[in-house]
Amino acid sequence: MAFFGNDYLAGCHPAIMERLAATNLEQTAGYGLDPYSESAREKIRAAVHDERADVHFLVGGTQTNAAVIASILRPWQGVIAAETGHVATHETGAIEAGGHKVLTLRSTDGKLTARQVHEYARYYQANPAQEHLVQPGMVYISHPSELGTAYAKAELQAISQACREHGLALFVDGARLGYALHAQVSDITLPDLAGLCDVFYIGGTKCGALFGEAVVICNDAFKPHFRALMKQRGALLAKGRLLGLQFDTLFTGGLYTRICHGALAHARRIRQAFEAKGVAFHGESNTNQQFPILERRQADYFVREFGFADWEELDGRHVVRYCTSWATTAQQVDELLRAIERL
């Protein structure tokens, strides 16, 4: 059976496993203070064109989101997010458990708009009883979104400007960042993110690493004491070199880019095959996540041979997710395409 349920079904890219094995018996400093982590930080700073950026390595996405949000917000503040955002739907209340409310706004495509940020900030500012309300202190977006949709540079610029106008921090969840940056229609780069966001992170877990996320803090105001907060939140890995080594490998020789290009090419083939059979999609995803809308009989037909994520019901039909990664093979996609052709 071929599995397309998510992009972290397999372990890690062989190049990473080889380096982990080759350096296994080396003894280095802990907590990310080793030479491999420092090398990875320098490579990431070069990639984002910001030599002053602080770079920290954490283990997973929810941990990273919770740590970053807690490091920026005051106790009475909350974070604005799309109602479909990961922090609002798939983190078991991790943000609220840390003392901060997720202020959700309606979204049909997984994204927020600058207009929504302006409207919510002005709503709060105009309220005469602000002491009874959760104050918005941050905007959270993910690139790509939970639905695979990606922001255009103009959209990100507008959101960034809205945040600055209203004194809100802008945090970009980049768990699948590589797939958005390398999509055919993308006009956003890592340097753009560094210039427009206060904090963002480069996902490793879903982009070829065994585990790991690289937080990039660009705003000087949010740099102090982040390592202390990481430790308090259980996010400062003693064997930190295992994280640094993985990102050092991803950012050597264009591996991160190659991983993303390969997964995107597979995803395009899957989308084109479904479209050729007249299957509609939930949203316009140009990334490694594709969301065809299937009749129940069609979903039952595929599930016998192919693993996928049953996403949600929509008008009596089923939105399902097919996800590709570095481990997806052309043979697996060929098998799926033959099954689609038989629909």
C-alpha positions as CSV (number, residue, x, y, z in Angstrom):
1,M,0.0,0.0,0.0
2,A,1.2,3.5,-0.8
3,F,0.7,6.1,1.9
4,F,-0.1,9.8,1.2
5,G,-1.5,10.7,4.6
6,N,1.1,13.2,5.6
7,D,4.7,14.3,4.9
8,Y,6.3,12.8,8.0
9,L,5.5,9.1,7.5
10,A,9.1,8.2,6.9
11,G,12.2,8.9,9.1
12,C,14.5,11.3,7.5
13,H,16.4,11.9,4.2
14,P,19.3,9.5,3.8
15,A,21.8,12.3,3.8
16,I,20.8,13.3,7.2
17,M,20.8,9.8,8.6
18,E,24.3,9.3,7.1
19,R,25.6,12.4,8.9
20,L,23.9,11.4,12.2
21,A,25.5,8.0,12.0
22,A,28.9,9.3,11.0
23,T,29.1,11.7,13.9
24,N,27.4,9.5,16.4
25,L,30.4,8.9,18.6
26,E,31.6,12.5,18.6
27,Q,31.4,14.4,21.9
28,T,30.3,18.0,21.7
29,A,28.8,20.6,24.0
30,G,25.1,20.3,24.7
31,Y,22.0,22.5,24.4
32,G,22.8,23.7,20.8
33,L,26.2,25.2,21.7
34,D,28.1,22.7,19.5
35,P,29.9,23.4,16.2
36,Y,27.2,21.8,14.0
37,S,24.5,24.0,15.4
38,E,26.6,27.1,15.0
39,S,27.4,26.1,11.4
40,A,23.6,25.6,10.8
41,R,22.9,29.0,12.3
42,E,25.4,30.7,10.1
43,K,24.0,29.0,7.0
44,I,20.4,30.0,7.9
45,R,21.5,33.6,8.5
46,A,23.1,33.6,5.1
47,A,20.0,32.2,3.5
48,V,17.7,34.8,5.0
49,H,20.2,37.6,4.4
50,D,20.2,38.7,8.0
51,E,23.5,38.2,9.8
52,R,21.9,39.6,13.0
53,A,19.1,37.1,13.2
54,D,18.9,34.8,16.2
55,V,18.4,31.2,15.3
56,H,17.2,28.5,17.7
57,F,16.5,24.9,17.1
58,L,13.4,23.2,18.7
59,V,12.0,19.7,18.3
60,G,8.4,20.1,16.9
61,G,5.8,22.5,15.6
62,T,3.4,22.7,18.5
63,Q,6.3,23.2,20.9
64,T,7.7,25.9,18.7
65,N,4.4,27.7,18.3
66,A,3.7,27.6,22.0
67,A,7.2,28.8,22.9
68,V,7.3,31.7,20.4
69,I,3.9,32.9,21.3
70,A,4.6,32.8,25.1
71,S,7.9,34.6,24.6
72,I,6.2,37.6,22.9
73,L,2.8,38.1,24.5
74,R,2.0,39.7,27.8
75,P,-0.4,37.7,30.2
76,W,-3.5,39.7,29.1
77,Q,-2.8,39.4,25.4
78,G,-3.9,36.9,22.7
79,V,-2.9,35.9,19.2
80,I,-5.0,36.6,16.1
81,A,-5.2,33.5,13.8
82,A,-7.4,32.1,11.0
83,E,-10.1,29.8,12.3
84,T,-8.5,27.0,10.4
85,G,-5.0,27.8,11.8
86,H,-2.9,25.1,13.4
87,V,-2.8,26.8,16.7
88,A,-6.6,27.0,16.7
89,T,-7.4,23.5,15.5
90,H,-4.6,20.9,15.9
91,E,-2.7,21.8,19.0
92,T,-5.0,20.6,21.8
93,G,-5.3,24.0,23.3
94,A,-1.5,24.4,23.7
95,I,-1.6,28.1,23.4
96,E,-4.5,28.5,25.8
97,A,-2.8,26.2,28.2
98,G,0.1,28.7,28.2
99,G,-2.3,31.4,29.2
100,H,-3.0,33.1,25.9
101,K,-6.3,33.1,23.9
102,V,-6.3,32.3,20.2
103,L,-8.5,35.0,18.6
104,T,-9.9,33.3,15.6
105,L,-11.1,35.1,12.4
106,R,-13.2,33.6,9.6
107,S,-11.3,32.3,6.6
108,T,-12.5,30.3,3.6
109,D,-9.0,29.6,2.2
110,G,-6.9,29.2,5.3
111,K,-5.4,32.6,5.1
112,L,-5.8,35.9,6.8
113,T,-6.0,39.3,5.1
114,A,-4.6,42.7,6.1
115,R,-8.1,44.1,6.2
116,Q,-9.1,41.5,8.8
117,V,-6.1,42.6,10.9
118,H,-7.0,46.2,10.6
119,E,-10.7,45.6,11.5
120,Y,-9.9,43.5,14.6
121,A,-7.3,45.9,15.9
122,R,-9.6,48.9,15.4
123,Y,-12.5,47.0,17.0
124,Y,-10.3,46.5,20.1
125,Q,-9.0,50.1,20.1
126,A,-12.5,51.6,19.8
127,N,-13.9,49.5,22.7
128,P,-14.3,51.6,25.9
129,A,-14.0,48.6,28.1
130,Q,-10.6,47.3,26.9
131,E,-9.7,46.0,30.4
132,H,-12.5,43.4,30.0
133,L,-11.2,42.1,26.7
134,V,-8.2,40.0,25.5
135,Q,-5.9,42.4,23.8
136,P,-4.6,41.3,20.4
137,G,-0.8,41.3,20.7
138,M,0.3,39.1,17.7
139,V,-0.8,37.9,14.4
140,Y,-0.2,34.2,13.6
141,I,-0.2,32.9,10.0
142,S,1.2,29.8,8.4
143,H,2.9,29.7,5.0
144,P,1.5,27.6,3.5
145,S,-1.8,27.5,5.3
146,E,-3.5,24.4,6.7
147,L,-5.3,24.1,3.3
148,G,-2.1,24.3,1.3
149,T,-2.7,27.8,0.1
150,A,0.2,30.2,0.1
151,Y,0.5,33.9,0.5
152,A,1.6,36.2,-2.3
153,K,4.3,38.7,-1.4
154,A,1.9,41.6,-1.7
155,E,-0.5,39.9,0.8
156,L,2.4,39.4,3.3
157,Q,3.6,43.0,2.8
158,A,0.1,44.3,3.6
159,I,-0.3,42.1,6.7
160,S,3.1,43.2,7.9
161,Q,2.2,46.8,7.4
162,A,-1.1,46.3,9.3
163,C,0.8,44.7,12.2
164,R,3.3,47.5,12.4
165,E,0.5,50.1,12.2
166,H,-1.3,48.5,15.2
167,G,1.8,47.4,17.2
168,L,1.2,43.7,16.6
169,A,4.0,41.1,16.3
170,L,3.9,39.0,13.1
171,F,4.7,35.3,13.5
172,V,4.9,33.0,10.6
173,D,4.5,29.2,11.2
174,G,6.8,27.6,8.6
175,A,6.3,23.9,9.4
176,R,5.9,23.4,5.6
177,L,7.7,26.6,4.6
178,G,9.9,25.0,1.9
179,Y,6.9,23.8,-0.1
180,A,5.4,27.3,-0.2
181,L,8.7,29.0,-1.0
182,H,9.5,26.6,-3.9
183,A,6.0,26.4,-5.4
184,Q,5.8,27.4,-9.0
185,V,3.7,30.5,-8.3
186,S,5.7,31.6,-5.2
187,D,7.1,35.1,-5.2
188,I,8.2,35.1,-1.5
189,T,11.7,34.3,-0.5
190,L,13.5,33.7,2.9
191,P,14.9,37.2,2.8
192,D,11.4,38.6,2.3
193,L,10.2,36.7,5.4
194,A,13.1,38.0,7.4
195,G,12.3,41.6,6.4
196,L,8.5,41.4,6.9
197,C,8.1,39.2,10.0
198,D,9.2,39.5,13.6
199,V,9.6,35.8,14.0
200,F,9.2,32.8,11.7
201,Y,10.4,29.3,11.6
202,I,11.8,26.9,9.0
203,G,10.2,23.5,9.3
204,G,12.4,20.4,9.3
205,T,10.1,17.7,10.6
206,K,7.8,17.9,7.5
207,C,10.6,18.8,5.1
208,G,13.1,15.9,5.3
209,A,14.5,16.0,8.8
210,L,14.0,13.3,11.5
211,F,12.6,16.1,13.7
212,G,13.3,19.8,14.3
213,E,12.2,23.4,13.6
214,A,14.5,26.4,13.2
215,V,13.2,29.6,14.8
216,V,14.4,32.8,13.2
217,I,14.0,35.9,15.4
218,C,14.5,39.1,13.4
219,N,13.1,41.7,15.7
220,D,15.7,42.7,18.3
221,A,12.9,43.2,20.9
222,F,12.1,39.5,21.0
223,K,15.6,38.1,21.1
224,P,16.6,38.4,24.8
225,H,16.1,35.4,27.1
226,F,14.5,33.1,24.4
227,R,16.8,30.3,25.4
228,A,15.7,30.6,29.0
229,L,12.1,30.3,27.9
230,M,12.9,27.3,25.8
231,K,14.4,25.6,28.8
232,Q,11.3,26.5,30.9
233,R,9.1,25.0,28.3
234,G,11.0,21.8,27.9
235,A,12.2,22.9,24.5
236,L,16.0,23.1,25.0
237,L,17.3,19.7,23.9
238,A,20.3,18.5,25.9
239,K,21.6,16.7,22.8
240,G,21.0,19.8,20.7
241,R,23.6,18.9,18.2
242,L,21.1,16.4,16.8
243,L,19.0,19.3,15.7
244,G,21.8,21.5,14.5
245,L,23.4,18.7,12.5
246,Q,20.1,18.1,10.6
247,F,19.7,21.7,9.6
248,D,23.3,22.0,8.7
249,T,22.8,19.1,6.3
250,L,19.5,20.5,4.9
251,F,21.2,23.9,4.2
252,T,24.3,22.3,2.5
253,G,24.4,21.8,-1.2
254,G,20.8,22.8,-1.8
255,L,19.3,19.7,-0.1
256,Y,16.3,21.6,1.4
257,T,15.4,23.0,-2.0
258,R,15.8,19.6,-3.8
259,I,13.6,17.9,-1.2
260,C,10.8,20.5,-1.7
261,H,11.0,20.5,-5.5
262,G,10.7,16.7,-5.6
263,A,7.6,16.6,-3.3
264,L,6.0,19.5,-5.3
265,A,6.5,17.7,-8.6
266,H,4.7,14.6,-7.3
267,A,1.9,16.7,-5.9
268,R,1.3,18.5,-9.2
269,R,1.0,15.1,-11.0
270,I,-1.6,14.0,-8.4
271,R,-3.6,17.2,-8.8
272,Q,-3.5,17.1,-12.6
273,A,-4.7,13.5,-12.6
274,F,-7.7,14.3,-10.4
275,E,-8.5,17.4,-12.4
276,A,-8.4,15.4,-15.7
277,K,-11.2,13.2,-14.2
278,G,-13.3,16.2,-13.3
279,V,-12.7,16.0,-9.5
280,A,-13.0,19.3,-7.7
281,F,-10.6,20.6,-5.1
282,H,-11.1,22.3,-1.7
283,G,-8.9,25.4,-2.3
284,E,-6.2,26.3,-4.7
285,S,-3.1,24.5,-3.3
286,N,0.1,24.7,-5.2
287,T,2.1,23.0,-2.4
288,N,2.6,19.4,-1.4
289,Q,-0.8,19.1,0.1
290,Q,-3.8,18.5,-2.3
291,F,-7.4,18.3,-1.2
292,P,-9.7,16.6,-3.7
293,I,-13.4,16.4,-2.9
294,L,-14.6,12.8,-3.3
295,E,-17.9,11.0,-3.1
296,R,-18.1,8.4,-0.4
297,R,-17.8,5.6,-2.9
298,Q,-14.7,7.2,-4.4
299,A,-13.1,7.6,-1.0
300,D,-13.8,4.0,-0.1
301,Y,-12.4,2.9,-3.5
302,F,-9.0,4.7,-2.8
303,V,-8.7,3.8,0.8
304,R,-8.3,0.1,0.0
305,E,-5.0,0.7,-1.7
306,F,-3.8,4.2,-0.7
307,G,-3.4,5.9,2.6
308,F,-4.7,9.4,2.8
309,A,-6.1,11.8,5.4
310,D,-9.9,12.1,5.6
311,W,-10.0,15.8,6.2
312,E,-13.7,16.9,6.5
313,E,-17.2,16.5,5.2
314,L,-18.5,19.1,2.7
315,D,-22.0,19.0,1.4
316,G,-22.3,15.3,1.8
317,R,-18.9,14.6,0.1
318,H,-15.5,14.1,1.6
319,V,-12.5,16.4,1.5
320,V,-9.4,14.2,1.6
321,R,-5.8,15.1,1.8
322,Y,-3.0,13.7,-0.3
323,C,0.4,14.7,0.9
324,T,3.8,14.2,-0.7
325,S,7.3,14.3,0.7
326,W,11.0,13.5,0.1
327,A,10.1,9.8,0.6
328,T,7.3,9.8,-2.0
329,T,8.4,7.8,-5.1
330,A,7.5,8.1,-8.7
331,Q,6.3,4.5,-8.6
332,Q,3.9,5.3,-5.8
333,V,2.5,8.2,-7.7
334,D,2.2,6.1,-10.9
335,E,0.1,3.6,-9.0
336,L,-2.1,6.3,-7.6
337,L,-2.5,7.8,-11.1
338,R,-3.6,4.5,-12.5
339,A,-6.2,4.2,-9.8
340,I,-7.4,7.7,-10.5
341,E,-7.7,6.9,-14.2
342,R,-10.0,4.0,-13.3
343,L,-12.5,6.3,-11.5
